[in-house]
């Protein structure tokens, strides 16, 4: 029997024979499945988002230079200051564009991220609103850019008894932060499982990928490929990998795009931005040791000197976030599956999207349409927020924050699109124990670091 015939016979015999009798072939098949995820269907665009970015050619060195001196001189976080999974938020806090203690509010997010990075207020309003409701205190409008802080609590000692305003890392897992980050770990993975700190091996994988794809520059297609690779890694190594609609499909990929769209340098020669490994390393708190290995220092993210943000006229908007996420679905459809591993590695099982969305979305391919993507995210957020609030507040406080859903939450996410007539979606929490990684925790033995 030829090797090809033997392989075909084994595959036809079923997975039990494959694993029991030919473990090397099982490994080969698993590897082929992961490699199949990595190949894009169509190329991810060099300039994602709305079409205007691909033709932008202006550069104003005076307006785009970001100050790193005076009030904005770099300072490392002090005792008790919060830093977490988002390099941009950490760097902005270290330079005083956000509160240096890492406890932020709507005003600082809307102004600080515009001044530091050119993130448009349509995007900051949405991100502030979603994060405040899922990870912070809607009553005070505050949230932590790292782990839980009592400083976000508007109810004092009483509020501390009611629940855990988690912040965006550690127990903030699956609210905004999710698995398969650029450089962070998966919260429930067997190892490398801090979702607050950065792992040099993942950063080096990104830089190596950039070397192979572009000769070194970290571009949007490089980051899109890295996002796909990271999801494949999580599926292959984390029995509890899970990707919900917002945190997994949209936010994780959005963060990959932020690494270029907000952190790239700009110049007259490169008005649309260019991201070198050196700038990436500064923003992600990396240095090189004597052996040229990456060394990470927690919370030491820094805006480089002589760094120029994107132009105000070329701001990154909420529409760009939605469009680029839809573009991800066209390039890597498997990345837009909602679901996760079922308790063992390589056991990924996707949700029935028709059931999850009340028939609004029936296949992941539909998410290649930005309008449907925006309304899909909106539908999911509305399905999830009452349950998340119920885990953090109770009694009169819960009644008050639930009352803020129509007056503050819905207006804050309205930029996702005109979604009238779309049926109510289901919370992923309704799918029970099939996905052990979908369980939301607000307390436990781990600090997250």
TORTORBA-111314 format. One line per 2 residues: number of its first residue (from 1); their letters; for each residue z, x, y of C-alpha. Coordinates in steps of 0.25 Angstrom, whole numbers. Example, Ala and Ser with C-alpha at 12.3 -4.5 7.8 and 13.67 -1.06 7.14 Angstrom:
REM residues 2
1> AS> 31/49/-18; 29/55/-4
This chain:
REM residues 449
1> XX> 0/0/0; -4/6/13
3> XX> 7/8/24; 0/-3/33
5> XX> 0/-13/21; 15/-10/18
7> XX> 19/-12/32; 11/-26/32
9> XX> 18/-30/19; 32/-26/24
11> XX> 30/-34/37; 25/-46/29
13> XX> 37/-45/20; 46/-49/31
15> XX> 57/-42/40; 68/-42/29
17> XX> 59/-33/20; 55/-25/32
19> XX> 69/-21/36; 74/-20/22
21> XX> 63/-12/15; 56/-5/27
23> XX> 65/-2/38; 56/8/45
25> XX> 45/-3/46; 55/-13/52
27> XX> 58/-2/62; 43/0/65
29> XX> 41/-15/66; 53/-16/76
31> XX> 47/-5/84; 33/-11/85
33> XX> 39/-24/90; 47/-17/101
35> XX> 34/-9/105; 26/-22/105
37> XX> 36/-27/116; 33/-15/124
39> XX> 18/-17/126; 15/-25/138
41> XX> 5/-36/137; -1/-34/151
43> XX> 3/-22/160; 15/-24/169
45> XX> 10/-23/183; 12/-11/192
47> XX> 17/-19/203; 24/-31/197
49> XX> 28/-44/205; 20/-51/215
51> XX> 6/-45/217; 8/-41/232
53> XX> 16/-28/227; 4/-22/220
55> XX> -3/-21/234; 9/-17/243
57> XX> 6/-4/250; 15/-3/262
59> XX> 26/7/264; 36/8/276
61> XX> 45/20/274; 55/16/285
63> XX> 57/2/280; 57/5/265
65> XX> 66/17/265; 80/13/259
67> XX> 92/20/265; 101/28/256
69> XX> 110/33/267; 121/28/277
71> XX> 126/14/272; 116/15/261
73> XX> 120/29/256; 122/30/241
75> XX> 136/28/236; 140/27/221
77> XX> 148/15/217; 163/16/219
79> XX> 174/11/210; 172/-4/207
81> XX> 158/-4/213; 149/-12/204
83> XX> 135/-6/199; 127/-12/188
85> XX> 114/-13/181; 104/-14/193
87> XX> 100/-1/199; 96/-7/212
89> XX> 108/-15/214; 117/-2/211
91> XX> 109/7/220; 109/-4/231
93> XX> 124/-4/230; 126/11/230
95> XX> 118/11/243; 125/0/250
97> XX> 113/-10/250; 122/-19/241
99> XX> 137/-19/241; 142/-5/236
101> XX> 152/-12/227; 141/-19/219
103> XX> 146/-33/223; 134/-40/229
105> XX> 131/-53/236; 118/-60/241
107> XX> 117/-54/254; 118/-39/249
109> XX> 108/-42/238; 98/-49/247
111> XX> 99/-38/258; 103/-25/250
113> XX> 92/-26/239; 82/-29/250
115> XX> 86/-17/259; 87/-8/247
117> XX> 75/-12/238; 66/-23/245
119> XX> 71/-34/235; 66/-47/242
121> XX> 77/-57/245; 70/-67/235
123> XX> 74/-58/224; 88/-54/229
125> XX> 91/-69/231; 87/-72/217
127> XX> 94/-60/211; 107/-62/219
129> XX> 108/-77/215; 105/-75/200
131> XX> 115/-63/199; 126/-70/208
133> XX> 126/-82/199; 125/-75/186
135> XX> 133/-62/188; 141/-65/201
137> XX> 148/-75/209; 140/-86/215
139> XX> 152/-90/224; 153/-77/231
141> XX> 138/-73/229; 143/-59/223
143> XX> 139/-51/211; 141/-38/205
145> XX> 130/-28/203; 138/-22/191
147> XX> 149/-28/183; 159/-39/186
149> XX> 166/-38/199; 178/-46/204
151> XX> 172/-45/218; 161/-55/215
153> XX> 171/-66/212; 173/-76/223
155> XX> 185/-83/216; 194/-71/215
157> XX> 204/-71/204; 201/-85/200
159> XX> 186/-81/198; 190/-69/190
161> XX> 196/-79/179; 183/-87/179
163> XX> 173/-77/174; 165/-64/175
165> XX> 155/-63/187; 149/-52/179
167> XX> 140/-44/188; 126/-40/183
169> XX> 130/-30/172; 140/-30/160
171> XX> 143/-45/159; 131/-49/168
173> XX> 122/-46/156; 111/-57/154
175> XX> 114/-63/168; 106/-54/176
177> XX> 107/-41/169; 100/-41/155
179> XX> 96/-32/143; 85/-22/144
181> XX> 88/-16/157; 80/-5/164
183> XX> 92/5/161; 104/-3/157
185> XX> 109/-7/143; 110/-20/136
187> XX> 124/-26/138; 125/-30/123
189> XX> 117/-18/117; 124/-10/106
191> XX> 123/3/115; 119/6/129
193> XX> 124/-7/133; 129/-6/148
195> XX> 120/-15/156; 127/-9/169
197> XX> 123/6/167; 110/13/165
199> XX> 106/20/153; 98/33/155
201> XX> 90/31/142; 84/18/148
203> XX> 81/25/161; 74/36/154
205> XX> 66/27/146; 61/21/159
207> XX> 57/34/165; 50/39/152
209> XX> 42/26/152; 38/28/166
211> XX> 34/42/163; 25/37/151
213> XX> 19/25/159; 18/31/173
215> XX> 21/46/173; 35/43/179
217> XX> 35/32/189; 43/19/185
219> XX> 34/8/188; 35/-7/186
221> XX> 26/-6/173; 36/5/168
223> XX> 48/-4/171; 41/-16/164
225> XX> 39/-8/152; 53/-2/152
227> XX> 58/-16/153; 50/-20/140
229> XX> 55/-7/133; 70/-10/137
231> XX> 69/-24/131; 63/-18/118
233> XX> 74/-8/118; 85/-19/119
235> XX> 78/-28/108; 78/-16/99
237> XX> 92/-11/102; 101/-22/107
239> XX> 104/-34/97; 109/-42/109
241> XX> 97/-40/118; 94/-53/126
243> XX> 84/-56/137; 87/-69/144
245> XX> 77/-75/154; 83/-70/167
247> XX> 91/-58/164; 82/-53/153
249> XX> 68/-57/156; 68/-57/171
251> XX> 80/-49/177; 79/-37/167
253> XX> 64/-35/170; 66/-38/185
255> XX> 76/-26/185; 65/-17/179
257> XX> 56/-21/190; 67/-19/201
259> XX> 68/-4/196; 54/-3/202
261> XX> 52/-14/212; 65/-11/219
263> XX> 68/4/216; 54/10/217
265> XX> 52/20/229; 41/17/239
267> XX> 32/26/248; 19/25/255
269> XX> 12/31/243; 19/20/234
271> XX> 22/8/242; 24/-1/230
273> XX> 34/9/224; 36/20/215
275> XX> 48/23/206; 51/37/201
277> XX> 61/41/190; 69/47/201
279> XX> 70/35/210; 73/27/197
281> XX> 84/36/193; 91/36/207
283> XX> 91/20/207; 96/20/192
285> XX> 107/30/194; 101/41/186
287> XX> 101/56/188; 95/67/179
289> XX> 104/77/172; 101/92/169
291> XX> 93/88/157; 85/78/165
293> XX> 92/66/158; 95/53/166
295> XX> 110/52/169; 115/38/174
297> XX> 127/36/184; 132/22/184
299> XX> 130/15/197; 124/27/205
301> XX> 111/20/208; 104/26/220
303> XX> 93/23/230; 85/36/231
305> XX> 84/42/245; 71/41/252
307> XX> 68/28/244; 59/17/249
309> XX> 61/3/244; 49/-7/243
311> XX> 44/-13/256; 49/-26/261
313> XX> 35/-32/261; 35/-28/246
315> XX> 48/-34/242; 51/-37/227
317> XX> 54/-52/227; 59/-62/217
319> XX> 44/-66/215; 42/-52/211
321> XX> 53/-52/201; 48/-65/194
323> XX> 33/-60/194; 36/-46/188
325> XX> 45/-53/178; 33/-62/174
327> XX> 24/-49/174; 34/-43/164
329> XX> 32/-55/155; 17/-53/155
331> XX> 18/-38/152; 29/-39/142
333> XX> 30/-54/137; 41/-50/127
335> XX> 50/-46/139; 50/-60/144
337> XX> 56/-66/131; 70/-72/132
339> XX> 79/-69/120; 85/-57/113
341> XX> 89/-51/101; 97/-59/91
343> XX> 108/-49/87; 100/-38/81
345> XX> 90/-29/88; 75/-32/88
347> XX> 79/-47/86; 73/-52/99
349> XX> 71/-67/99; 66/-75/111
351> XX> 70/-88/116; 62/-100/115
353> XX> 58/-101/130; 54/-115/129
355> XX> 68/-119/125; 74/-109/135
357> XX> 66/-115/147; 65/-130/143
359> XX> 50/-127/140; 47/-121/154
361> XX> 44/-108/147; 39/-107/133
363> XX> 34/-93/131; 37/-80/138
365> XX> 23/-78/142; 25/-89/152
367> XX> 34/-80/160; 22/-72/164
369> XX> 21/-82/175; 30/-79/186
371> XX> 32/-93/190; 37/-97/176
373> XX> 45/-84/176; 52/-87/189
375> XX> 56/-101/184; 60/-96/170
377> XX> 70/-87/177; 75/-98/186
379> XX> 76/-108/175; 84/-98/167
381> XX> 94/-94/178; 97/-109/180
383> XX> 100/-111/166; 109/-99/165
385> XX> 117/-99/178; 126/-111/175
387> XX> 131/-104/162; 133/-91/168
389> XX> 141/-97/179; 150/-105/169
391> XX> 154/-91/163; 159/-86/176
393> XX> 165/-98/183; 172/-110/180
395> XX> 179/-122/186; 177/-124/201
397> XX> 170/-110/202; 160/-114/192
399> XX> 157/-127/199; 155/-120/212
401> XX> 146/-109/206; 138/-120/199
403> XX> 136/-127/212; 129/-115/217
405> XX> 118/-116/207; 109/-126/215
407> XX> 113/-120/229; 113/-105/227
409> XX> 108/-102/213; 95/-110/213
411> XX> 91/-106/227; 93/-92/223
413> XX> 83/-92/211; 73/-102/218
415> XX> 64/-90/220; 61/-89/206
417> XX> 51/-101/208; 49/-116/210
419> XX> 54/-120/196; 55/-135/198
421> XX> 54/-144/185; 57/-132/176
423> XX> 66/-137/165; 80/-132/163
425> XX> 81/-119/155; 92/-115/145
427> XX> 102/-104/146; 100/-93/136
429> XX> 115/-95/132; 111/-108/125
431> XX> 104/-100/114; 117/-96/108
433> XX> 119/-84/99; 105/-82/95
435> XX> 105/-71/106; 118/-64/105
437> XX> 114/-56/118; 113/-68/126
439> XX> 128/-70/127; 133/-69/141
441> XX> 147/-62/142; 156/-61/154
443> XX> 167/-53/149; 170/-43/137
445> XX> 174/-29/134; 163/-22/141
447> XX> 162/-18/155; 147/-16/155
449> X> 147/-1/159
